[in-house]
Amino acid sequence: MWRPLIVALIMVVALAGGNPARAQTDGWLLAPFDGTRLSWSDRRFLQMALAMTGDYVGMLDGAWGRQSQEALEAHARREYDAGYVSALEVGGLVLAVIGEIDESGWKYTYFETVDLSLLTPDRRMSAPRTSGSGRFVDFNLLGGTLAYSLTIGDGPFTARLHEFTLGEVAGRSAPYTVRKPKLLITSGETASGRLFYTRSDWRAGGWSTVMLSASGGDRPLVHMVAGSVRRGRTPPMAVEPDGELVRIVRATVAALEESERRGDVPLPDVRPPDPGASSRAAPDTGSRTAISSGSGFVVGPFGEVLSNAHVVSGCRAITVDGQPANVRATNDDFDLALIDTGVRRHEIAAFAAGPAALNSDVTVIGYPLSGVLGGVNVTRGAVSSLSGMGGDATRMQISAPVQPGNSGGPVIDQRGAVVGVVVSKLDAQRMAETMGDIPQNVNFAIRGEIAKLFLSMNGVEPSIESATDPLAPEDLARRMTKVTVFVECR
C-alpha cells in the first residue's frame, strides 16, 4: 500500500526542489542513509524487513556491513527507482512490511527441546503436531506455504535429513551447503520452485535440526527465518522505542500527511470493507468486464479458496464473491488453483477421509451460467466411474449435471464431505459428430485425494469430516452454500 505513496513523494520532492518533505524535516530525511548509526536492535529489525521483501539473504545479527547495505540499495532501486538510499526509502521499507509483521505476529520463539530460537508467526501459526513416530514437531504459517519441522537426533539420523534435502533439490541448481564440526546447512530449490532449508546445530550431545520450506511469494520467509536461527535464547525482535528508526518512520508519515494536505500525494482509503458488500448471488456480469467465471470453495481459516487452474488462467485480476483476491498456487497437471482472499472464515469445507465409492450419491454446488441463472445451483448424481478419460487416475466420472461455471465447485458425499472438485464435462457436440450419439451427464471431477495433496503441498492443512451419519439433501445444500464461492476472471 505504501510503495506508490513513497514513489510519488520522492517525485514531488525532486520536482519541488525538496519541498514539502524538506520543510518538515530540515532535509535530513533525504540525506544519504548510514545504517551503522542505528542501534543494534534497529539494524536487526531492518535486516528482517529486507529479508521479508526478498532483498536480504543472511543472518539477522544486527551487524550492518556491505551485504546489508547492498540489500538496502537494491530494494531502493527496485521499489523506488532511487539513485541513492535516503532515510525516506528506509521509512518506506518499514511502512511496507510493518502491517505483515503485526498481522502475523512475527517474534522470536525459544524451543527448549532443540535449544534454538527462531522467528515464528505467533498470530498465524498452526498448532504444533508430531510426525515421524514423534521425532518431529511440525507447524506452518496459516494462510501461507511456509512450513517448519524441528527435531533432535544423532549423527546418522541428522545425516539422513540433509541427504533427504539434497535429494529434494537435486537437478534444479547447485545446492548451498555448509559442513562444519558443529553446524550443517543444506539448502536449495526443487524442480517445482519450492525452497528447502535444513540446518543442524550441535547442542549438548545431539544435533538440533530446523527444516523449512515454502513456495511462491513465501519463499523470502524461508531466508528470513533461516537467518533468525540462534543457539539458546535471544533478545526479542524489536526496534528502539525512541530510536532512530522510529524517528525515520514518524518523519516519513509526517511528510506523507503534509503532501496529502497540499494535494501532492493522495493517501489511500484504508477503511475496512463493508462486511455487507459481498453477495452470495453471482454479480451482474453485464455491467462488468469479466472474461469468464467459475466456482470455488473455502478450504482454510484465512479464506483460502480451492478452484480450477483453468478458471484463473490468463486473468489480469480475479475476484471472489465480488472482492479482490490473489492466486497463490496453481498446478496445471491437476488443474487446481489455490486462491488467497485474506478474509477470515468460520465455515470451512471438510474433505472425506477416504475416496468416493463407485455408484455412491454425490451433490455438486456451484455458479453455472452466471449470466443466465444468476446464483448458486445444486445438482445431484452418482459416481459413474473411479477414473477419468483414458483411465486418468486423478479424476472420476460423475453423473450430476454440470454447466459452464461449475468448474472449481465442490463434489460432496451424503455427509457433506468433499470427495472431488468439478473440472469438466464431455463435449456433447463433438461426441455426436464423432460417434453419432449424444452422451448424457458424462462429467468429470478431480478426486478428493488429489485435491488434499495439492493443498498440503501449498501450506493448507485439509480439514477432514468426522461425521458418520448422512444429511438430508436440503441440509447438504444449506451447509455447502456457506462455503461455495463465485470466482470471476477479468
ZAGUSE-194245 format. One record per residue (C-alpha): x, y, z; residue in one letter. Coordinates in steps of 0.1 Angstrom, whole numbers, padded with zeros to 4 digits, always signed. Example, Ala and Ser with C-alpha at 12.3 -4.5 7.8 and 13.67 -1.06 7.14 Angstrom:
<sites>
+0123-0045+0078A/+0137-0011+0071S/
</sites>
This chain:
<sites>
+0000+0000+0000M/+0027+0025+0009W/+0051+0019-0021R/+0032+0041-0046P/+0029+0068-0020L/+0066+0069-0013I/+0074+0069-0050V/+0050+0098-0055A/+0065+0116-0025L/+0100+0112-0039I/+0089+0126-0073M/+0072+0155-0056V/+0104+0163-0036V/+0125+0160-0067A/+0103+0183-0088L/+0098+0208-0060A/+0134+0212-0050G/+0130+0194-0017G/+0096+0208-0007N/+0074+0197+0011P/+0095+0170+0027A/+0124+0192+0034R/+0102+0218+0050A/+0090+0192+0075Q/+0124+0176+0082T/+0151+0202+0076D/+0164+0179+0048G/+0178+0151+0070W/+0151+0127+0057L/+0166+0130+0022L/+0202+0128+0032A/+0222+0096+0024P/+0213+0069+0049F/+0240+0054+0072D/+0229+0021+0087G/+0258+0019+0110T/+0244+0048+0130R/+0213+0027+0141L/+0213+0008+0173S/+0218-0030+0172W/+0181-0036+0176S/+0172-0012+0148D/+0198-0027+0125R/+0185-0063+0132R/+0149-0052+0126F/+0159-0035+0093L/+0176-0067+0082Q/+0144-0086+0089M/+0124-0062+0068A/+0148-0066+0039L/+0147-0104+0043A/+0109-0102+0042M/+0109-0083+0009T/+0134-0108-0006G/+0163-0084-0008D/+0185-0098+0020Y/+0198-0133+0024V/+0219-0135+0055G/+0220-0136+0093M/+0198-0113+0112L/+0226-0104+0135D/+0225-0066+0136G/+0259-0063+0120A/+0255-0037+0093W/+0281-0044+0067G/+0284-0045+0029R/+0258-0072+0024Q/+0231-0054+0044S/+0239-0021+0027Q/+0238-0036-0008E/+0205-0053+0000A/+0190-0019+0011L/+0203-0002-0021E/+0189-0030-0043A/+0155-0025-0026H/+0156+0012-0031A/+0164+0008-0068R/+0137-0018-0074R/+0109-0003-0054E/+0115+0035-0057Y/+0139+0038-0086D/+0161+0058-0062A/+0197+0067-0072G/+0208+0065-0036Y/+0194+0054-0002V/+0180+0081+0020S/+0161+0078+0053A/+0129+0083+0032L/+0134+0050+0014E/+0141+0033+0048V/+0109+0047+0062G/+0090+0034+0031G/+0106+0000+0036L/+0094-0002+0072V/+0059+0010+0063L/+0057-0016+0036A/+0063-0046+0060V/+0051-0034+0094I/+0015-0044+0086G/+0025-0080+0078E/+0048-0082+0108I/+0020-0071+0131D/-0008-0091+0115E/+0012-0124+0116S/+0028-0116+0149G/+0064-0123+0139W/+0085-0128+0170K/+0114-0148+0184Y/+0103-0181+0200T/+0126-0203+0220Y/+0122-0241+0216F/+0136-0257+0247E/+0137-0292+0232T/+0162-0282+0205V/+0177-0253+0224D/+0172-0229+0195L/+0154-0196+0190S/+0139-0185+0156L/+0112-0163+0142L/+0077-0176+0142T/+0043-0161+0131P/+0027-0161+0165D/-0007-0149+0154R/-0008-0171+0122R/+0010-0202+0135M/-0008-0236+0133S/-0009-0258+0164A/+0023-0279+0166P/+0018-0315+0157R/+0041-0345+0159T/+0052-0367+0130S/+0077-0394+0122G/+0069-0416+0152S/+0070-0385+0175G/+0105-0374+0163R/+0094-0342+0146F/+0074-0312+0157V/+0057-0296+0127D/+0038-0264+0123F/+0031-0239+0095N/+0021-0204+0086L/-0017-0203+0084L/-0028-0189+0051G/+0007-0194+0036G/+0031-0221+0023T/+0059-0217+0049L/+0064-0250+0068A/+0086-0257+0099Y/+0099-0291+0112S/+0120-0293+0143L/+0138-0324+0156T/+0169-0336+0175I/+0189-0368+0168G/+0223-0384+0165D/+0248-0381+0137G/+0234-0408+0113P/+0198-0396+0117F/+0209-0360+0110T/+0229-0370+0080A/+0198-0386+0065R/+0179-0354+0069L/+0205-0335+0049H/+0206-0363+0023E/+0169-0360+0020F/+0171-0323+0014T/+0198-0328-0012L/+0176-0353-0029G/+0147-0329-0030E/+0167-0301-0046V/+0187-0322-0069A/+0187-0312-0106G/+0174-0277-0102R/+0206-0259-0093S/+0237-0264-0072A/+0226-0266-0036P/+0241-0244-0009Y/+0259-0264+0018T/+0278-0257+0050V/+0297-0286+0067R/+0314-0275+0099K/+0321-0296+0131P/+0291-0281+0149K/+0270-0267+0120L/+0254-0283+0090L/+0233-0264+0064I/+0217-0277+0032T/+0195-0255+0010S/+0182-0254-0025G/+0152-0252-0048E/+0131-0281-0061T/+0121-0285-0098A/+0087-0271-0089S/+0102-0240-0073G/+0098-0248-0036R/+0126-0236-0015L/+0140-0260+0011F/+0164-0252+0040Y/+0178-0276+0066T/+0201-0265+0094R/+0216-0287+0122S/+0234-0273+0153D/+0254-0295+0177W/+0238-0289+0211R/+0246-0307+0243A/+0253-0341+0229G/+0229-0341+0200G/+0221-0325+0167W/+0192-0299+0168S/+0177-0295+0133T/+0154-0269+0118V/+0138-0278+0084M/+0120-0250+0065L/+0102-0249+0031S/+0080-0225+0012A/+0069-0218-0023S/+0057-0188-0043G/+0056-0154-0026G/+0065-0170+0008D/+0100-0180-0003R/+0116-0149+0012P/+0102-0160+0046L/+0125-0191+0044V/+0155-0169+0042H/+0142-0146+0069M/+0135-0175+0094V/+0168-0192+0084A/+0187-0160+0091G/+0170-0157+0125S/+0181-0191+0140V/+0201-0186+0172R/+0215-0211+0196R/+0199-0208+0230G/+0178-0178+0238R/+0180-0144+0220T/+0166-0110+0227P/+0131-0102+0212P/+0129-0087+0177M/+0120-0051+0183A/+0130-0015+0175V/+0143+0010+0199E/+0112+0028+0213P/+0127+0062+0208D/+0155+0052+0184G/+0165+0065+0150E/+0143+0040+0131L/+0112+0052+0149V/+0122+0088+0142R/+0126+0080+0105I/+0092+0063+0102V/+0074+0091+0120R/+0090+0117+0098A/+0081+0097+0067T/+0045+0095+0078V/+0045+0132+0086A/+0059+0140+0051A/+0032+0119+0035L/+0005+0136+0055E/+0019+0170+0046E/+0020+0161+0009S/-0016+0149+0012E/-0027+0181+0028R/-0011+0200-0001R/-0028+0177-0026G/+0005+0163-0039D/+0002+0127-0028V/-0033+0114-0020P/-0034+0089+0008L/-0055+0058+0002P/-0088+0049+0019D/-0077+0022+0043V/-0110+0017+0059R/-0121-0019+0062P/-0145-0030+0035P/-0183-0030+0042D/-0190-0065+0056P/-0223-0065+0038G/-0208-0057+0004A/-0202-0093-0006S/-0232-0112-0021S/-0238-0149-0023R/-0256-0144-0056A/-0235-0141-0088A/-0228-0105-0097P/-0244-0089-0127D/-0218-0096-0153T/-0235-0074-0179G/-0220-0043-0162S/-0185-0057-0156R/-0155-0066-0177T/-0155-0102-0167A/-0137-0126-0192I/-0151-0158-0176S/-0163-0171-0143S/-0163-0203-0123G/-0168-0217-0088S/-0146-0225-0057G/-0149-0234-0021F/-0133-0223+0012V/-0107-0246+0025V/-0088-0226+0051G/-0094-0202+0081P/-0079-0172+0063F/-0103-0176+0034G/-0082-0198+0012E/-0103-0210-0018V/-0098-0240-0039L/-0108-0239-0076S/-0096-0250-0111N/-0063-0237-0126A/-0082-0231-0159H/-0107-0208-0141V/-0079-0184-0132V/-0056-0189-0162S/-0049-0157-0181G/-0067-0134-0157C/-0054-0099-0152R/-0073-0098-0119A/-0097-0121-0101I/-0125-0116-0075T/-0141-0140-0051V/-0178-0131-0043D/-0170-0097-0058G/-0140-0090-0036Q/-0103-0088-0050P/-0083-0119-0044A/-0049-0133-0054N/-0038-0167-0068V/-0013-0183-0045R/-0005-0215-0064A/-0017-0235-0095T/-0010-0269-0108N/-0018-0275-0145D/-0014-0312-0143D/-0041-0315-0116F/-0060-0284-0129D/-0062-0269-0094L/-0057-0234-0081A/-0053-0220-0045L/-0067-0185-0041I/-0060-0162-0012D/-0088-0139-0002T/-0074-0127+0032G/-0108-0129+0048V/-0112-0149+0080R/-0138-0176+0077R/-0155-0197+0103H/-0172-0221+0078E/-0147-0243+0060I/-0153-0272+0037A/-0142-0306+0051A/-0129-0334+0030F/-0139-0371+0032A/-0112-0393+0049A/-0113-0417+0020G/-0121-0418-0017P/-0157-0419-0030A/-0171-0453-0038A/-0184-0464-0071L/-0222-0456-0075N/-0222-0435-0043S/-0245-0405-0043D/-0229-0371-0048V/-0240-0335-0049T/-0225-0306-0069V/-0227-0270-0059I/-0215-0240-0080G/-0224-0210-0100Y/-0231-0223-0136P/-0242-0200-0164L/-0239-0170-0141S/-0252-0145-0167G/-0284-0166-0170V/-0290-0184-0137L/-0276-0156-0116G/-0270-0176-0084G/-0258-0208-0066V/-0270-0240-0082N/-0273-0275-0067V/-0275-0308-0087T/-0273-0345-0077R/-0260-0376-0092G/-0237-0406-0086A/-0201-0416-0091V/-0202-0433-0125S/-0165-0443-0127S/-0135-0441-0105L/-0113-0429-0133S/-0114-0402-0160G/-0110-0402-0197M/-0084-0428-0208G/-0082-0442-0173G/-0069-0409-0158D/-0065-0419-0121A/-0065-0383-0109T/-0102-0379-0119R/-0135-0396-0116M/-0167-0396-0136Q/-0199-0383-0121I/-0235-0382-0135S/-0245-0350-0116A/-0253-0323-0143P/-0228-0296-0146V/-0226-0265-0169Q/-0200-0238-0177P/-0193-0220-0145G/-0195-0252-0123N/-0157-0256-0127S/-0139-0255-0094G/-0170-0262-0073G/-0171-0290-0047P/-0185-0325-0052V/-0197-0338-0018I/-0210-0371-0005D/-0241-0377+0016Q/-0223-0365+0048R/-0214-0332+0033G/-0177-0341+0029A/-0158-0331-0003V/-0149-0361-0025V/-0140-0341-0056G/-0137-0308-0075V/-0157-0303-0107V/-0134-0299-0136V/-0151-0306-0170S/-0179-0321-0189K/-0177-0343-0220L/-0182-0322-0252D/-0216-0335-0263A/-0215-0318-0298Q/-0181-0332-0306R/-0191-0367-0294M/-0222-0365-0315A/-0201-0356-0346E/-0176-0383-0339T/-0197-0412-0325M/-0231-0404-0339G/-0246-0402-0304D/-0252-0376-0277I/-0238-0386-0243P/-0259-0378-0212Q/-0244-0365-0180N/-0208-0376-0186V/-0189-0351-0163N/-0156-0353-0145F/-0142-0342-0112A/-0107-0342-0097I/-0105-0368-0070R/-0106-0355-0034G/-0073-0373-0026E/-0056-0352-0053I/-0071-0320-0040A/-0059-0328-0005K/-0024-0335-0017L/-0024-0302-0036F/-0035-0283-0005L/-0008-0299+0017S/+0018-0291-0009M/+0009-0255-0007N/+0007-0250+0031G/-0030-0256+0037V/-0039-0285+0060E/-0072-0300+0047P/-0100-0303+0072S/-0113-0339+0074I/-0150-0346+0080E/-0156-0367+0112S/-0194-0372+0109A/-0207-0406+0100T/-0245-0400+0095D/-0258-0388+0061P/-0276-0354+0059L/-0309-0346+0043A/-0305-0332+0008P/-0317-0298+0019E/-0293-0297+0048D/-0264-0306+0024L/-0274-0276+0003A/-0276-0252+0033R/-0242-0264+0046R/-0223-0262+0014M/-0237-0229+0000T/-0220-0212+0030K/-0185-0223+0017V/-0191-0223-0020T/-0180-0190-0037V/-0183-0173-0071F/-0149-0167-0089V/-0147-0141-0116E/-0118-0137-0140C/-0111-0102-0156R/
</sites>
